[in-house]
Amino acid sequence: MGTLACLAVTLTALTLPRIQQTPVVGVTERLRLLRRPPVLLGVLGTMLVACGGLMPYIYMAPSAMISPASGAGTWASSSQSWASRVQWAPYWADG
């Protein structure tokens, strides 16, 4: 199997055309692209979508990491959900 892989890599290297090396682009030239509103909008939109998918973990993780010693237990080990243990009535409704 290793011999076939080496043969495949060798044949690929021999048959691919040579590519001219591109010039090195500095950081300032790359950041200059962000001055264009469409590019900036695309970058910010991508960041929002990528980070927005992680937002539920920010809210779930603290509740899931409560230690059993505190009496609340964890989601994985408790028989009740966290929402059923919370008293949803306002504090002035105790009567």
N, C-alpha and C positions, 0 to 999 in steps of 0.2 A: 504494500500500500504506500509506503514511504517512497519507493522508487517511482511509482506512478505520479505521485505528487511532485517530486523533483523534475520528472520529465515534463509535466504540464507547465510548471513554472519556467523551465528552460525554453520550451517551445513558445510560450507566451512572450517571454522577454526577447526572443529572436524575431518574432513576427510583428511586434508592435512598432509603429513608426516612431522615430525620434521626435521629441517635442522641444521647441525652442524654450529656453528658460525665461520666465517672466521677470521683470524688474521688481526689486523689493519696494514695497509700499510702506511708508511710515504710518505711525499711529495718528498723527495730525491729519494726514490725508484721508485716512479712514473715517475719523470723527467728523471731518468736514462734510461728509455725506448727510449727517444728521441735521444740517442746516436746511435741507430741503423738507418742506412740510409733508409731502407724501411719504418720504422715507421715515421721518420721525413718527408719523402716524402709524406706519406699518410696524415699526419697532415697538412702540408703546402698546399697540394692539396685541402684538404677539406676547409681550411680557404680561399683559393683563390676562390673556387667555391661559397662558402657561401657569401663572401664579394663582389665578382664580380657581383652578382645579384643585389646588392644595388647601384652599380656605377651610373646607370642612374639617380637616385634620387639626387646624388651630383650635377649633371649638370642641372637637371630640377628645383630643389627646388629654387635656387636663382632667376631664371627667373619668376617662378610662384609667388614669394613673393614680387615682385616689387609693390610698393604702387601706387594706382590710382592717387595720387597727383603728382607723378613724370611725368605723361603724358603717361607712357607706359601701364598702366592698368595691369590687371592680366589675365592669360590664361582663367580663369573661366568666367570673366566678359567682355572680349574684343570680338569684332566681327571679328577682324583680328588676325591672328596668329603672334607670335613674329617674325618669320622668314620673313614675308612679310613686316614688318616695318623696318627691318634692311637694310641699304644701303650697298650692297655687293661690290660696286666698291672700288678700293683702293683709298687712300686719294689723291694721285697725279693725279688721273684721273678726277678731278673736272673741268679741262679745263681752 
